[in-house]
Amino acid sequence: MSLQNEIKRKAFHHLSLLYLGIYWISPRWLSMVLFGFILLVLGKIEFLRIRRPELNAWFLAKFDGIHRDREVLAPSGIFWTLLGCWLTIVIFTNKRIVLPALGFLVFGDTLAALAGNKWGKHHWGKNPPKTWEGSAAFAAVSAVWAMLFVRWPVAILGALSAAWIEARPLPYDDNL
């Protein structure tokens, strides 16, 4: 994906800041219900998009340049991002854990993609290719974000763990 398209994709990906902000200011139960409802609606849209070629063509044309090739006939990163956020909120009850995790997704994932695309020279992953430079950017920004919520050793360990997981060739979308 070109750097320009990656920037467009990550700008759209930053809508995840809404999830983070809503969770930050709302009671946990409200976030779970609201995100669950949005997830059901988005899931229905994704199901219809994948099953109806004309609807899929319309969405792909409307959001040109921000989808990955593997998302043409599969759920988009938007669906997996929201599902990952919702599951994180459901599974973990402590905001001091959830907020860093959501920040890893928003800030770490974005910087990893942009830094890896722009400066990445040392590849270490396949499908999709990952770079040491992108993973280092992910870990650095994630650690700084996490230090706002937890002690620095925990923040660094969490950021390094998340960067490692993000770089793995997983059988599902890494935003989950």
Salt bridges, closest charged atoms under 4 A:
GLU6 OE2 - LYS10 NZ 3.98
GLU6 OE1 - ARG68 NH1 3.18
GLU46 OE2 - ARG49 NE 3.16
GLU54 OE2 - ARG52 NH2 2.53
GLU71 OE2 - ARG9 NH2 2.98
ASP109 OD2 - LYS10 NZ 2.78
ASP109 OD2 - HIS13 NE2 3.32
GLU133 OE2 - HIS122 ND1 2.47
GLU166 OE2 - LYS130 NZ 3.15
ASP174 OD2 - LYS130 NZ 3.72
